[in-house]
Amino acid sequence: MKRSTFLAAAVSAALLPLAATAQTDWPTKPVTMVVPYPPGGVNDAVARVYADKLTAILGKTVLVDNRAGAATTVASNFVAKAPPDGYTIYAGGTSLVINPTLQGNVQYDPHKSFELVSLMSFTPFILQVNADFPPKTMPELIAYVKANPGKFNIASSGIGAMNHMSAELLKARAGLQITHVPYRGGAQGGQDVAAGNAQMMFSASLEAKPFLDSKKTRAMAISSLTRSPAFPDIPTVAEAANLPDFQSIFWQVMVVPAGTPKPIVDKLRAAIVKVAADPEVIERFKIQGVEIKSLTGEELQAFYLKEEKVWTTLIKEQGIKGE
């Protein structure tokens, strides 16, 4: 063996224990949690609570880095290119599997660029209608819209937003002709539903609640597969409209750059699962219609793939284009 080769091999062998120790000791410095939304919203709030709890569990500060832009693609691209050392983690969302098809110009692969750690939360939407809209039930709504094709509007918080995807899924599954009207935010869309300028909208529960409480709108159904613990009296779209398997939720998932060492992923995963089981965290977000929930391993992989198939198929079949 040449001397240079021998020395290289010796150095590599000497460094292996150090690398293993570094992985075991992680984290030894602050960790950055990238959030693809601006500060102040519910999704940002969920991420910040996780960051605070992870700081206590891991013993090092977990800093929130809000990188909003391009419907979350700015943040996703950034994390995909980050060093896989455990010091950049990502509280990503449903757009991870939607944007490659919806936008077509992302710089990441939803499977090859990230390692799935754990589900963090999921949030269904309430289908609310203007108080004066005649239908009182989902079957009545479907029949009424079918009898008046193209005459009604369904609002959303923007093209490609999950409540837009919810609207498109309902249109496709129920065979409805409704005009989609995108707004710049859920509150603005909700105001127009309350005013009667749009007839319906899938809204985040916090955005829907003021209009529901003031009787300016009515709740028709909720978009999760099972009824929400926060709104047990609101039936699901699946049961009320007889549309089996109808589910449209916004979910948050913790991922890290592909190649992050397994010991680090395992340690982070265990911490996420612990936070998701914290009764204080669960109750805090329950009243906001957000379900804090962990999902890992094969179950998470299956969920991720199923969601990708549902939304990419819908986008292609309906010809939906991102902004």
Rosetta silent file (secondary structure, phi, psi, omega in degrees, C-alpha in Angstrom):
SEQUENCE: MKRSTFLAAAVSAALLPLAATAQTDWPTKPVTMVVPYPPGGVNDAVARVYADKLTAILGKTVLVDNRAGAATTVASNFVAKAPPDGYTIYAGGTSLVINPTLQGNVQYDPHKSFELVSLMSFTPFILQVNADFPPKTMPELIAYVKANPGKFNIASSGIGAMNHMSAELLKARAGLQITHVPYRGGAQGGQDVAAGNAQMMFSASLEAKPFLDSKKTRAMAISSLTRSPAFPDIPTVAEAANLPDFQSIFWQVMVVPAGTPKPIVDKLRAAIVKVAADPEVIERFKIQGVEIKSLTGEELQAFYLKEEKVWTTLIKEQGIKGE
SCORE:     score description
SCORE:     0.000 S_00000001
   1 L     0.000  132.770  177.527    0.000    0.000    0.000 S_00000001
   2 L   -64.552  150.984 -177.696    1.314    3.451   -0.906 S_00000001
   3 H   -59.251  -42.706 -178.274    2.144    5.711    2.002 S_00000001
   4 H   -63.129  -39.741  179.290   -0.396    8.365    0.876 S_00000001
   5 H   -66.971  -41.213  179.345   -3.144    5.765    0.604 S_00000001
   6 H   -62.189  -43.615 -179.232   -2.242    4.343    3.997 S_00000001
   7 H   -64.193  -41.986  179.933   -2.354    7.807    5.599 S_00000001
   8 H   -62.272  -42.153  179.741   -5.734    8.606    4.001 S_00000001
   9 H   -65.693  -39.021 -179.665   -7.167    5.344    5.260 S_00000001
  10 H   -66.045  -41.037  179.269   -5.766    5.964    8.723 S_00000001
  11 H   -64.551  -44.400  179.501   -7.254    9.484    8.861 S_00000001
  12 H   -60.504  -43.515  179.673  -10.656    8.206    7.704 S_00000001
  13 H   -63.511  -37.718 -179.712  -10.620    5.473   10.315 S_00000001
  14 H   -69.389  -31.863 -177.469   -9.708    7.990   12.999 S_00000001
  15 H   -79.615  -22.350 -177.755  -12.530   10.316   11.991 S_00000001
  16 H   -56.649  -47.979  178.413  -15.263    7.658   12.051 S_00000001
  17 H   -62.004  -35.229  179.474  -15.638    7.610   15.850 S_00000001
  18 H   -65.038  -41.683  179.149  -15.714   11.419   15.859 S_00000001
  19 H   -64.532  -41.819  179.482  -18.529   11.473   13.287 S_00000001
  20 H   -64.699  -39.635  178.105  -20.481    8.891   15.250 S_00000001
  21 H   -64.540  -40.755  179.951  -20.009   10.889   18.446 S_00000001
  22 H   -61.995  -39.268  179.062  -21.172   14.076   16.728 S_00000001
  23 H   -68.004  -39.591 -179.310  -24.364   12.334   15.617 S_00000001
  24 H   -68.789  -36.776 -177.059  -24.985   10.931   19.086 S_00000001
  25 H   -82.056   -9.177 -178.646  -24.358   14.286   20.765 S_00000001
  26 L   -54.477  137.109   -1.219  -26.631   16.215   18.395 S_00000001
  27 L   -93.920  147.419  176.924  -27.539   18.967   18.868 S_00000001
  28 L  -109.627    1.706  178.515  -24.475   20.815   20.102 S_00000001
  29 L  -153.421  172.340 -179.401  -25.659   24.215   18.842 S_00000001
  30 L   -57.077  146.084  178.437  -28.976   25.949   17.964 S_00000001
  31 E  -107.882  138.582  178.479  -31.222   24.249   15.406 S_00000001
  32 E  -100.934  122.698  174.545  -33.111   26.224   12.758 S_00000001
  33 E  -100.973  110.803  179.086  -36.714   25.253   12.045 S_00000001
  34 E   -80.689  132.480  178.096  -37.739   26.660    8.681 S_00000001
  35 E  -121.736  125.404 -173.496  -41.413   27.608    8.402 S_00000001
  36 L   -84.285   19.719 -178.221  -42.771   28.362    4.906 S_00000001
  37 L  -129.224  156.633  177.157  -45.376   30.860    6.126 S_00000001
  38 L   -70.191  160.955  178.825  -45.240   34.413    7.468 S_00000001
  39 L   -62.868  150.257  170.674  -45.470   34.978   11.230 S_00000001
  40 L   108.078  -23.943 -179.704  -48.873   35.200   12.865 S_00000001
  41 L   -83.739  174.214 -178.587  -50.961   32.456   11.272 S_00000001
  42 H   -63.255  -42.154 -178.126  -52.122   29.192   12.812 S_00000001
  43 H   -64.682  -37.499  175.236  -49.502   27.128   10.965 S_00000001
  44 H   -65.739  -40.256 -179.690  -46.754   29.415   12.202 S_00000001
  45 H   -62.700  -42.339  178.235  -48.200   29.170   15.733 S_00000001
  46 H   -61.064  -46.639 -179.359  -48.111   25.360   15.625 S_00000001
  47 H   -61.359  -40.004 -178.653  -44.498   25.401   14.444 S_00000001
  48 H   -67.886  -35.999  176.202  -43.487   27.850   17.187 S_00000001
  49 H   -66.123  -42.886  175.518  -45.018   25.711   19.925 S_00000001
  50 H   -59.354  -43.004 -179.411  -43.130   22.713   18.558 S_00000001
  51 H   -60.448  -43.567  179.897  -39.946   24.813   18.493 S_00000001
  52 H   -64.115  -44.527 -178.858  -40.411   25.818   22.139 S_00000001
  53 H   -68.751  -38.649  178.534  -41.098   22.260   23.266 S_00000001
  54 H   -66.108  -34.544  176.939  -38.218   20.848   21.222 S_00000001
  55 H   -57.987  -43.570 -179.885  -35.891   23.412   22.795 S_00000001
  56 H   -68.882  -39.019 -177.255  -36.747   22.001   26.218 S_00000001
  57 H   -73.739  -44.253 -174.406  -36.435   18.367   25.111 S_00000001
  58 H   -84.387  -19.632  178.040  -33.245   18.675   23.047 S_00000001
  59 L    83.381    5.217  175.433  -31.449   21.094   25.346 S_00000001
  60 L  -134.427  148.764 -176.840  -30.554   23.526   22.553 S_00000001
  61 L   -63.988  132.720  172.445  -32.529   26.447   21.174 S_00000001
  62 E  -105.504  111.002 -175.491  -34.724   25.704   18.162 S_00000001
  63 E   -93.042  137.996  177.009  -35.035   28.948   16.217 S_00000001
  64 E   -91.267  128.535  178.750  -37.945   29.628   13.844 S_00000001
  65 E  -119.658  101.414  179.408  -36.970   30.969   10.437 S_00000001
  66 E   -77.883  116.880  179.694  -39.990   32.198    8.462 S_00000001
  67 L  -125.522   72.650 -179.420  -39.256   31.897    4.740 S_00000001
  68 L   -78.335  155.002  175.559  -42.536   32.695    3.031 S_00000001
  69 L   142.465  145.387  176.965  -42.835   33.037   -0.719 S_00000001
  70 H    52.270   44.311  177.544  -43.929   31.332   -3.939 S_00000001
  71 H    53.741   44.234  176.561  -46.641   29.347   -2.137 S_00000001
  72 H    83.318   -6.058 -176.467  -44.005   27.756    0.187 S_00000001
  73 H   -67.428  -31.043  177.700  -41.611   26.812   -2.629 S_00000001
  74 H   -56.993  -48.641 -178.793  -38.966   29.309   -1.441 S_00000001
  75 H   -68.096  -42.922 -178.602  -38.673   27.479    1.870 S_00000001
  76 H   -62.425  -43.055  177.573  -38.853   23.999    0.346 S_00000001
  77 H   -61.826  -41.313 -178.564  -36.078   24.791   -2.144 S_00000001
  78 H   -62.423  -47.392 -177.257  -33.938   26.237    0.655 S_00000001
  79 H   -68.168  -36.850 -179.834  -34.253   23.190    2.907 S_00000001
  80 H   -59.880  -28.840 -177.699  -33.640   20.762    0.044 S_00000001
  81 L   -98.908   -1.182 -177.207  -30.230   22.374   -0.499 S_00000001
  82 L   -73.960  154.224  177.524  -29.320   22.740    3.191 S_00000001
  83 L   -59.744  135.130 -179.442  -26.515   20.648    4.736 S_00000001
  84 L   -83.178   62.047 -174.395  -27.906   17.314    6.005 S_00000001
  85 L  -115.924    5.516  178.711  -26.444   17.762    9.468 S_00000001
  86 L    88.977   -3.336 -177.197  -29.566   18.069   11.614 S_00000001
  87 L   -99.844    1.117  169.140  -29.282   21.814   12.089 S_00000001
  88 E  -128.295  114.621  177.902  -31.892   22.697    9.460 S_00000001
  89 E  -121.560  159.446 -168.976  -35.297   21.114    9.984 S_00000001
  90 E  -132.919  121.022  173.671  -38.496   21.905    8.108 S_00000001
  91 E   -90.206   73.541 -175.927  -42.097   22.263    9.263 S_00000001
  92 E   -80.466  176.560 -177.944  -43.420   21.710    5.758 S_00000001
  93 E  -135.880 -167.922 -177.293  -46.988   21.287    4.603 S_00000001
  94 L   -55.767  -29.318 -178.845  -49.257   19.719    2.029 S_00000001
  95 H   -61.482  -18.334  177.269  -47.695   21.903   -0.658 S_00000001
  96 H   -54.795  -40.569 -178.347  -44.604   19.668   -0.507 S_00000001
  97 H   -96.964  -12.548 -178.175  -46.426   17.109   -2.648 S_00000001
  98 H   -89.549  -45.410 -170.688  -48.660   19.566   -4.512 S_00000001
  99 H   -61.554  -35.043  178.261  -46.286   22.225   -5.832 S_00000001
 100 H   -57.333  -32.542  178.182  -44.115   20.032   -8.095 S_00000001
 101 H   -89.866  -40.809 -176.579  -47.244   19.353  -10.173 S_00000001
 102 H   -69.434  -43.307 -176.308  -49.114   22.625   -9.575 S_00000001
 103 L   -98.531  -39.063  175.499  -46.175   24.959  -10.220 S_00000001
 104 L    75.298    0.917 -178.263  -43.808   22.734  -12.163 S_00000001
 105 L  -126.943   29.586  179.988  -40.732   24.849  -11.462 S_00000001
 106 L   -80.635  159.831 -177.447  -39.622   23.669   -8.029 S_00000001
 107 L  -108.191   25.503  179.718  -36.015   22.785   -7.288 S_00000001
 108 L  -139.060  159.742  173.938  -36.726   19.777   -5.097 S_00000001
 109 L  -109.086  125.870 -175.454  -38.055   16.249   -5.396 S_00000001
 110 L   -62.395  -12.662  179.806  -40.750   15.465   -2.786 S_00000001
 111 L  -110.564  -41.853 -174.303  -39.224   12.019   -2.257 S_00000001
 112 L   -86.394  -21.262 -174.179  -35.505   12.314   -2.939 S_00000001
 113 L   -88.486  -15.995 -173.223  -34.824   15.711   -1.361 S_00000001
 114 E  -134.431  155.912  170.710  -36.197   15.041    2.126 S_00000001
 115 E  -108.864  123.161  178.968  -36.300   12.472    4.899 S_00000001
 116 E   -71.908  129.911  179.215  -39.738   12.182    6.515 S_00000001
 117 E  -102.861  -63.342  179.566  -39.541   12.552   10.300 S_00000001
 118 E  -165.448  150.654  167.552  -43.096   12.806   11.615 S_00000001
 119 E   -66.201  147.355  179.582  -46.510   14.299   11.031 S_00000001
 120 E  -112.177  -44.076 -177.472  -47.039   17.310   13.299 S_00000001
 121 E  -163.540  163.459  167.696  -50.667   18.351   12.843 S_00000001
 122 E  -143.417  149.354 -173.962  -53.593   18.400   10.491 S_00000001
 123 E  -133.518  117.279  176.127  -56.369   20.935   10.014 S_00000001
 124 E   -82.922  174.122  179.237  -59.672   20.341    8.210 S_00000001
 125 E  -118.939  145.918  176.028  -61.826   23.028    6.631 S_00000001
 126 E   -95.037  125.040  174.031  -65.426   23.969    7.327 S_00000001
 127 E   -81.262  106.763  179.005  -67.608   24.343    4.254 S_00000001
 128 E  -108.849  147.447  179.183  -69.609   27.450    5.103 S_00000001
 129 E  -124.937  157.945  175.487  -72.366   28.986    2.982 S_00000001
 130 E   -58.788  142.313 -174.886  -74.077   32.349    3.003 S_00000001
 131 L   -57.991  -29.212 -178.058  -76.942   32.405    5.509 S_00000001
 132 L   -92.070    0.433  179.408  -79.489   33.095    2.776 S_00000001
 133 L   -68.498  124.411 -170.824  -78.295   30.307    0.468 S_00000001
 134 L   -55.697  -44.322 -176.063  -81.357   28.008    0.187 S_00000001
 135 L   -60.323  139.569  179.256  -79.783   24.533    0.703 S_00000001
 136 L  -109.898  -14.412 -179.747  -79.672   23.392    4.321 S_00000001
 137 L  -133.715  167.106  178.813  -77.867   20.070    3.873 S_00000001
 138 H   -63.867  -43.276  176.813  -75.117   18.711    1.636 S_00000001
 139 H   -59.818  -38.518  178.056  -77.503   16.618   -0.507 S_00000001
 140 H   -65.957  -40.514  179.284  -79.645   19.737   -0.981 S_00000001
 141 H   -61.666  -47.325 -178.396  -76.570   21.795   -1.867 S_00000001
 142 H   -62.377  -44.282 -179.769  -75.397   19.289   -4.462 S_00000001
 143 H   -65.360  -40.007 -177.848  -78.859   19.022   -6.005 S_00000001
 144 H   -66.898  -42.926  179.248  -79.333   22.812   -6.027 S_00000001
 145 H   -68.473  -38.844  178.481  -75.976   23.485   -7.673 S_00000001
 146 H   -65.053  -31.160  178.924  -76.554   20.763  -10.255 S_00000001
 147 H   -78.389  -14.465 -179.030  -79.903   22.357  -11.090 S_00000001
 148 L  -132.821   62.631 -174.683  -78.184   25.721  -11.554 S_00000001
 149 L   -61.099  133.149  175.547  -74.835   24.939  -13.233 S_00000001
 150 L    77.207    4.505 -176.150  -72.328   27.767  -13.342 S_00000001
 151 L   -93.624  -13.057 -174.078  -74.492   30.206  -11.382 S_00000001
 152 L  -119.391  156.626 -179.400  -72.693   30.072   -8.034 S_00000001
 153 E  -111.427  146.663  170.991  -69.240   30.978   -6.746 S_00000001
 154 E  -123.685  122.949 -175.025  -66.971   29.213   -4.303 S_00000001
 155 E   -86.396  160.252  172.245  -64.316   31.380   -2.701 S_00000001
 156 E  -148.608  171.454  179.591  -60.793   30.428   -1.610 S_00000001
 157 L   -87.238    5.169  176.415  -57.794   32.131   -0.053 S_00000001
 158 L   148.357  156.291  179.529  -55.836   31.831   -3.299 S_00000001
 159 L   -63.537  127.548  179.347  -54.995   29.602   -6.239 S_00000001
 160 L    90.121  -11.431  176.568  -53.300   26.440   -5.026 S_00000001
 161 L   -66.513  157.273 -175.994  -54.263   26.973   -1.376 S_00000001
 162 H   -65.487  -28.236  176.496  -55.656   23.898    0.324 S_00000001
 163 H   -74.558  -23.709  170.378  -59.151   25.368    0.544 S_00000001
 164 H   -68.298  -44.826  177.941  -58.966   25.868   -3.234 S_00000001
 165 H   -61.065  -36.542  177.026  -57.956   22.221   -3.562 S_00000001
 166 H   -61.366  -43.634  179.586  -60.901   21.321   -1.300 S_00000001
 167 H   -62.960  -43.918 -179.219  -63.256   23.178   -3.626 S_00000001
 168 H   -66.367  -35.522  178.885  -61.832   21.457   -6.695 S_00000001
 169 H   -66.942  -41.578  177.958  -62.101   18.058   -5.014 S_00000001
 170 H   -63.917  -44.367  178.847  -65.762   18.665   -4.175 S_00000001
 171 H   -58.262  -45.058 -177.230  -66.478   19.833   -7.712 S_00000001
 172 H   -69.625  -45.734 -175.380  -64.801   16.761   -9.183 S_00000001
 173 H   -72.248  -33.484 -177.496  -66.248   14.177   -6.795 S_00000001
 174 H   -98.228   -5.993  179.705  -69.816   15.559   -6.828 S_00000001
 175 L    69.076   45.503 -175.866  -69.847   16.621  -10.498 S_00000001
 176 L  -104.595  145.849  172.902  -70.561   20.284   -9.787 S_00000001
 177 L  -107.615   97.862  179.849  -70.126   23.340  -11.974 S_00000001
 178 L  -128.254  142.210  179.323  -69.165   26.141   -9.589 S_00000001
 179 E   -85.666  122.885  177.591  -66.978   29.148  -10.376 S_00000001
 180 E   -81.456  129.795  178.516  -63.851   29.338   -8.248 S_00000001
 181 E  -121.799  106.370  179.464  -63.041   32.868   -7.052 S_00000001
 182 E   -80.509  138.934  176.049  -59.590   33.247   -5.428 S_00000001
 183 L  -116.024  170.628  176.246  -59.054   35.974   -2.832 S_00000001
 184 L   -95.140   70.575  178.832  -55.914   37.254   -1.196 S_00000001
 185 L   120.104  150.744 -177.552  -56.469   35.499    2.089 S_00000001
 186 H   -68.648  -34.340 -178.343  -59.142   33.495    3.838 S_00000001
 187 H   -63.723  -42.924 -179.712  -60.597   36.407    5.820 S_00000001
 188 H   -64.087  -42.828  177.564  -61.390   38.392    2.671 S_00000001
 189 H   -62.624  -43.090  178.868  -63.037   35.389    1.052 S_00000001
 190 H   -61.758  -38.402  178.132  -65.085   34.714    4.174 S_00000001
 191 H   -61.899  -38.139  179.932  -66.287   38.315    4.246 S_00000001
 192 H   -73.657  -30.356  173.951  -67.598   37.979    0.708 S_00000001
 193 H   -67.406  -44.312  178.575  -69.406   34.750    1.559 S_00000001
 194 H   -61.291  -34.090 -178.620  -70.984   36.500    4.556 S_00000001
 195 H   -83.809  -10.789  179.315  -71.977   39.403    2.287 S_00000001
 196 L    90.317    3.746  178.306  -73.447   37.090   -0.337 S_00000001
 197 L   -74.327  -25.319  170.236  -70.967   37.963   -3.089 S_00000001
 198 L  -129.433  150.215 -173.713  -69.860   34.322   -3.038 S_00000001
 199 L   -90.459  -24.105 -174.547  -72.129   31.520   -1.939 S_00000001
 200 E  -157.376  164.656  179.898  -69.699   29.134   -0.242 S_00000001
 201 E  -168.177  139.585  167.956  -66.143   28.533    0.879 S_00000001
 202 E   -83.448  116.353 -174.490  -64.015   25.939    2.619 S_00000001
 203 E  -122.633  147.512  169.952  -62.585   27.959    5.507 S_00000001
 204 E   -60.050  144.191 -172.559  -60.160   27.378    8.339 S_00000001
 205 H   -58.202  -39.678  179.884  -62.218   27.059   11.512 S_00000001
 206 H   -64.370  -32.861  179.148  -60.795   30.209   13.120 S_00000001
 207 H   -79.133  -30.905  179.925  -61.711   32.199   10.015 S_00000001
 208 H   -77.910  -33.836 -170.134  -65.160   30.636    9.748 S_00000001
 209 H   -55.256  -45.978 -179.477  -66.112   30.924   13.430 S_00000001
 210 H   -59.762  -37.985 -179.649  -66.856   34.711   13.578 S_00000001
 211 H   -73.221  -37.060  177.303  -69.202   34.450   10.594 S_00000001
 212 H   -66.797  -42.805 -179.425  -70.860   31.311   11.947 S_00000001
 213 H   -64.656  -33.928 -179.305  -71.300   32.888   15.379 S_00000001
 214 L   -85.301    0.959  179.316  -72.872   36.013   13.866 S_00000001
 215 L    65.473   20.075  176.694  -75.256   33.827   11.809 S_00000001
 216 L   -82.889  -20.052  174.959  -74.006   35.414    8.576 S_00000001
 217 E  -135.907  167.695  176.761  -72.979   31.968    7.338 S_00000001
 218 E  -127.934  143.639  177.859  -73.921   28.363    8.068 S_00000001
 219 E   -85.968  125.150  179.781  -71.688   25.327    8.414 S_00000001
 220 E   -96.957  -41.153 -176.436  -72.590   22.565    5.973 S_00000001
 221 E  -167.852  168.274  177.361  -69.803   20.042    6.540 S_00000001
 222 E  -121.734  149.388 -165.728  -66.186   19.592    7.546 S_00000001
 223 L   -89.898    4.620  176.965  -63.506   18.228    5.235 S_00000001
 224 L   -85.447  163.569  179.776  -61.836   15.615    7.457 S_00000001
 225 L   -70.038  -30.811  177.241  -62.656   11.903    7.277 S_00000001
 226 L  -120.627  157.374 -178.617  -63.897   11.930   10.869 S_00000001
 227 L   -62.401  146.800 -179.237  -65.712   14.653   12.757 S_00000001
 228 L   -77.806  134.660  175.892  -63.560   17.257   14.445 S_00000001
 229 L   -58.716  -26.170 -179.535  -63.382   17.109   18.265 S_00000001
 230 L   -79.879  -24.074 -177.963  -63.716   20.910   18.197 S_00000001
 231 L  -135.975   64.280 -173.061  -66.893   20.810   16.069 S_00000001
 232 L   -64.343  -19.593 -177.941  -68.584   17.461   16.808 S_00000001
 233 L   -86.295   -9.160  179.699  -71.975   18.626   15.505 S_00000001
 234 L   -91.666  119.706 -179.420  -70.691   19.377   12.009 S_00000001
 235 L   -70.785  159.914  176.035  -70.904   16.284    9.781 S_00000001
 236 E   -79.499  157.900  174.576  -68.068   15.360    7.444 S_00000001
 237 H   -60.127  -39.979 -178.277  -68.389   15.880    3.699 S_00000001
 238 H   -56.834  -45.625 -177.628  -67.873   12.133    3.332 S_00000001
 239 H   -82.024  -40.769 -174.531  -70.913   11.265    5.439 S_00000001
 240 H   -73.555  -33.478 -177.485  -73.169   14.224    4.636 S_00000001
 241 L  -103.802    3.339 -177.380  -72.646   14.153    0.867 S_00000001
 242 L    54.137   49.431  177.232  -72.197   10.384    0.578 S_00000001
 243 L  -119.130   81.490 -176.916  -68.730   10.871   -0.882 S_00000001
 244 L   -52.777  141.321  177.392  -66.664    8.043    0.662 S_00000001
 245 L    70.265    7.331  176.955  -63.004    8.814    1.332 S_00000001
 246 L   -68.693  118.249  175.594  -63.499   12.550    0.765 S_00000001
 247 L  -148.863  129.301  175.848  -60.788   14.229    2.780 S_00000001
 248 L  -140.188  102.466 -176.507  -59.096   17.547    2.273 S_00000001
 249 E  -128.501  153.225  169.347  -56.915   18.680    5.139 S_00000001
 250 E   -92.003  126.019  177.629  -53.927   20.896    5.587 S_00000001
 251 E  -121.389  149.205  174.098  -51.175   18.896    7.246 S_00000001
 252 E  -110.393  138.468 -178.042  -47.816   19.846    8.681 S_00000001
 253 E  -137.531  138.737  176.108  -44.958   17.396    8.568 S_00000001
 254 E   -87.621  123.552  174.160  -41.421   17.553    9.921 S_00000001
 255 E  -129.859  163.102  176.009  -38.814   16.701    7.317 S_00000001
 256 E  -132.438  161.575  177.734  -35.048   17.117    7.112 S_00000001
 257 E   -57.503  141.364  177.594  -32.689   17.254    4.118 S_00000001
 258 L   -57.295  140.189 -178.758  -32.026   13.847    2.567 S_00000001
 259 L    97.132   -4.936  176.385  -28.866   12.289    3.886 S_00000001
 260 L   -62.104  129.683 -176.424  -29.329   13.472    7.467 S_00000001
 261 L   -54.174  140.581 -176.605  -27.762   10.749    9.676 S_00000001
 262 H   -57.358  -41.697  179.014  -30.214    8.212   11.048 S_00000001
 263 H   -58.109  -34.889  178.827  -29.274    8.745   14.727 S_00000001
 264 H   -71.381  -45.173  178.904  -30.209   12.420   14.348 S_00000001
 265 H   -59.408  -44.453 -178.744  -33.464   11.619   12.537 S_00000001
 266 H   -63.172  -40.923 -179.425  -34.377    9.076   15.219 S_00000001
 267 H   -67.782  -41.658  178.070  -33.675   11.521   18.041 S_00000001
 268 H   -66.501  -41.626  179.803  -35.691   14.282   16.378 S_00000001
 269 H   -60.144  -46.313  179.847  -38.523   11.868   15.610 S_00000001
 270 H   -60.857  -37.756  179.212  -38.738   10.744   19.242 S_00000001
 271 H   -68.419  -41.768  178.756  -38.860   14.383   20.358 S_00000001
 272 H   -62.160  -44.674  179.661  -41.621   15.253   17.857 S_00000001
 273 H   -60.354  -38.666  179.318  -43.701   12.276   19.002 S_00000001
 274 H   -65.471  -43.294  178.986  -43.298   13.420   22.606 S_00000001
 275 H   -63.485  -43.211 -176.994  -44.457   16.960   21.791 S_00000001
 276 H   -65.404  -19.647  179.720  -47.457   15.665   19.824 S_00000001
 277 L   -95.166    0.358 -177.800  -48.570   13.644   22.857 S_00000001
 278 L   -72.534  115.975 -177.961  -48.405   16.646   25.220 S_00000001
 279 H   -57.648  -34.716  179.561  -51.969   17.266   26.535 S_00000001
 280 H   -62.910  -43.589  179.577  -51.249   20.978   26.914 S_00000001
 281 H   -67.490  -43.385 -179.634  -50.309   21.297   23.247 S_00000001
 282 H   -59.138  -48.531 -177.985  -53.269   19.177   22.124 S_00000001
 283 H   -67.897  -35.511 -178.778  -55.788   21.261   24.098 S_00000001
 284 H   -59.081  -40.181 -175.660  -54.249   24.559   23.054 S_00000001
 285 H   -97.889  -12.354  179.599  -54.913   23.903   19.393 S_00000001
 286 H   -59.090  -42.580 -178.138  -58.068   21.813   19.724 S_00000001
 287 L   -68.353  -14.643  177.944  -60.205   24.933   20.154 S_00000001
 288 L   -97.142    3.919  178.735  -58.704   26.238   16.913 S_00000001
 289 L    80.824   11.214 -179.698  -59.739   23.132   15.007 S_00000001
 290 L  -101.591  127.798  177.625  -56.149   21.916   14.689 S_00000001
 291 E   -99.830  116.598  177.129  -55.400   18.311   15.620 S_00000001
 292 E   -81.468  123.319 -172.892  -51.903   17.792   16.950 S_00000001
 293 L  -156.610  135.013  175.030  -50.867   14.335   15.869 S_00000001
 294 L   -99.600  152.437  176.425  -47.679   12.400   15.169 S_00000001
 295 L  -154.132  127.830 -174.764  -47.331    9.764   12.498 S_00000001
 296 L  -135.261  174.490  172.894  -44.053    8.063   11.687 S_00000001
 297 H    60.774 -139.234 -175.918  -42.460    5.245    9.745 S_00000001
 298 H   -64.265  -34.185  178.981  -44.468    3.220    7.240 S_00000001
 299 H   -63.672  -43.106  178.803  -47.753    4.879    8.240 S_00000001
 300 H   -66.351  -42.582  179.260  -46.365    8.320    7.452 S_00000001
 301 H   -60.328  -43.099  179.540  -44.859    7.122    4.177 S_00000001
 302 H   -65.205  -41.364  178.280  -48.214    5.627    3.137 S_00000001
 303 H   -62.932  -45.401 -179.038  -50.059    8.808    4.106 S_00000001
 304 H   -60.014  -46.391 -179.757  -47.574   10.979    2.206 S_00000001
 305 H   -67.160  -38.874  179.648  -47.884    8.876   -0.955 S_00000001
 306 H   -65.136  -44.610  178.511  -51.679    8.757   -0.753 S_00000001
 307 H   -62.305  -42.422  178.831  -51.930   12.523   -0.388 S_00000001
 308 H   -59.662  -43.727 -177.842  -49.566   13.042   -3.292 S_00000001
 309 H   -64.816  -44.574 -179.080  -51.650   10.763   -5.516 S_00000001
 310 H   -58.064  -49.536 -171.518  -54.959   12.441   -4.623 S_00000001
 311 H   -80.482  -37.410  178.486  -53.774   15.970   -5.301 S_00000001
 312 H   -67.976  -36.584  176.750  -51.517   15.425   -8.295 S_00000001
 313 H   -63.532  -45.291  179.424  -54.275   13.412   -9.980 S_00000001
 314 H   -61.245  -46.334 -178.287  -56.814   16.163   -9.282 S_00000001
 315 H   -60.231  -43.680 -179.370  -54.499   18.910  -10.545 S_00000001
 316 H   -68.857  -46.181 -176.342  -53.802   17.049  -13.778 S_00000001
 317 H   -67.406  -35.192 -178.425  -57.389   15.974  -14.430 S_00000001
 318 H   -93.430   -3.563  178.852  -58.846   19.416  -13.724 S_00000001
 319 L    63.813   38.239 -178.268  -56.050   21.323  -15.441 S_00000001
 320 L   -77.526  132.908 -179.981  -55.343   23.483  -12.393 S_00000001
 321 L  -116.794  137.433  178.091  -52.490   25.942  -12.842 S_00000001
 322 L   -77.811  168.081  179.691  -50.551   27.637  -10.063 S_00000001
 323 L   -78.067    0.000    0.000  -49.873   31.341   -9.871 S_00000001
